[in-house]
């Protein structure tokens, strides 16, 4: 079974920001090659949706994987879809950013 891969608006924005950063620091060609490789890597999750490491300690159902040890992709999987919820680079603390605070909230 092939899963559908979808990107959250936040993940799309993070990829765009990564492109801009690399384009400025290196070149637009390098930026395009790197971000296209990340997108292709994410798309490969349609065949292997349970790839990566479970991080229920951060958020229920969260899984993470990385591209070349530099970029972390955070995603969830349901019955037929992989949802990319974040793309984090340069040692960003994705766990703090994505931490599920529901248990800390008081109604």
C-alpha positions as CSV (number, residue, x, y, z in Angstrom):
1,X,0.0,0.0,0.0
2,X,1.2,3.5,-0.8
3,X,0.5,6.3,1.6
4,X,-0.2,9.8,0.5
5,X,2.4,12.3,1.8
6,X,1.1,15.8,2.7
7,X,3.0,18.8,4.1
8,X,1.6,21.1,6.7
9,X,1.8,24.8,5.9
10,X,4.5,25.1,8.6
11,X,6.6,22.4,7.0
12,X,6.3,24.1,3.6
13,X,7.3,27.4,5.2
14,X,10.3,25.8,6.9
15,X,11.5,24.3,3.6
16,X,11.1,27.6,1.9
17,X,13.1,29.3,4.6
18,X,15.8,26.6,4.3
19,X,16.0,27.2,0.6
20,X,16.4,31.0,1.1
21,X,19.1,30.5,3.7
22,X,21.1,28.1,1.5
23,X,20.6,30.2,-1.6
24,X,22.1,33.2,0.3
25,X,24.9,31.2,2.0
26,X,25.9,29.1,-1.1
27,X,23.8,29.5,-4.3
28,X,20.3,29.0,-5.6
29,X,21.4,25.8,-7.4
30,X,22.8,24.3,-4.2
31,X,19.6,25.3,-2.3
32,X,17.3,23.8,-5.0
33,X,19.3,20.6,-5.0
34,X,19.2,20.2,-1.2
35,X,15.5,21.1,-0.7
36,X,14.4,18.9,-3.6
37,X,16.3,16.0,-2.0
38,X,14.5,16.7,1.2
39,X,11.2,16.7,-0.6
40,X,12.1,13.4,-2.3
41,X,13.1,11.9,1.0
42,X,9.8,12.8,2.5
43,X,7.9,11.4,-0.5
44,X,9.7,8.1,0.0
45,X,7.7,7.8,3.2
46,X,4.7,6.8,1.0
47,X,6.4,3.4,0.7
48,X,7.9,3.2,4.2
49,X,5.6,5.2,6.5
50,X,6.8,3.7,9.7
51,X,10.4,4.7,9.0
52,X,12.2,6.7,11.6
53,X,11.9,6.8,15.4
54,X,8.7,7.0,17.4
55,X,8.6,10.1,19.7
56,X,5.4,9.7,21.7
57,X,7.3,11.4,24.5
58,X,7.1,14.6,22.5
59,X,3.7,14.3,20.9
60,X,1.4,11.2,20.6
61,X,1.9,9.5,17.2
62,X,5.0,11.6,16.3
63,X,7.8,10.0,14.3
64,X,11.1,11.6,13.2
65,X,13.7,10.8,10.7
66,X,16.6,12.7,9.3
67,X,18.2,13.5,6.0
68,X,22.0,13.3,6.0
69,X,22.1,13.9,9.7
70,X,21.4,17.6,9.3
71,X,17.7,17.9,8.7
72,X,15.0,16.4,10.9
73,X,11.6,15.6,9.5
74,X,8.7,15.2,12.0
75,X,5.6,13.4,10.8
76,X,2.6,11.4,11.8
77,X,1.0,8.5,10.1
78,X,-2.7,7.5,9.9
79,X,-4.4,4.8,8.0
80,X,-3.4,6.1,4.5
81,X,-1.5,9.3,4.9
82,X,1.9,10.6,6.1
83,X,1.6,14.1,7.4
84,X,4.9,16.0,7.5
85,X,4.4,18.5,10.3
86,X,7.9,20.0,10.5
87,X,11.3,20.2,8.9
88,X,14.0,21.3,11.3
89,X,17.6,22.2,10.4
90,X,20.9,23.2,12.1
91,X,20.2,21.6,15.4
92,X,16.9,23.2,16.0
93,X,15.2,21.8,19.1
94,X,12.2,20.2,17.4
95,X,11.2,18.4,20.6
96,X,10.6,21.7,22.4
97,X,8.9,23.2,19.3
98,X,6.5,20.3,18.8
99,X,6.0,19.3,22.5
100,X,2.3,18.4,23.2
101,X,1.4,20.8,26.0
102,X,-2.1,19.3,26.5
103,X,-1.1,17.7,29.8
104,X,0.2,21.1,31.0
105,X,-3.0,23.0,30.3
106,X,-5.7,23.7,32.9
107,X,-9.3,24.2,31.7
